[in-house]
Amino acid sequence: NFFNFVHRAPDGCTLTAESLLKNVLPFNMMAMAMGLHPRCGIEDTIIDQHGNRMTSVQQIEQCVRVAKELGREIASGKEAREIYRIGTWYDSADETLAAHGMAPNRKAGQKNLPLRAA
C-alpha cells in the first residue's frame, strides 16, 4: 500500500511518511531512502521499535542521526516552512491546485477528467 501511495502521488508533490509506535523507525528509514520526508516526534508515539518509552526529542534525534547516515540533509525550520509552503495563501481552490501542478476541479456539467494546465 505504501508504494502504491507513492506511485499515485502527483508529480512534484511533497510526500511525508508518518507511522506509529514500533513502525516509526523502519518506516521513516524506508521513506528517507526513497527521498520522502519522514515525520517523527509526534506525541502519541511514545515507544520505540523495542517497546521502550521514547520522548519526541529522542525520536527526532534518532531520525536526524539516521538521515545523516543515509546522506540526507536536515531542513532548518525556515527550509521546512518553504518546503511545505507554510504561510502561503491562495485565493481559490483552483489556484491552489494549479500552483501544485494538479488538475483543476471539474466545471458544472463536465463529465470527463479535467486536464492540467499546459
Beta strands, then each sheet from edge to edge (+ up, - down):
strand 1: 16-18
strand 2: 37-39
sheet 1: 1+ 2+
end
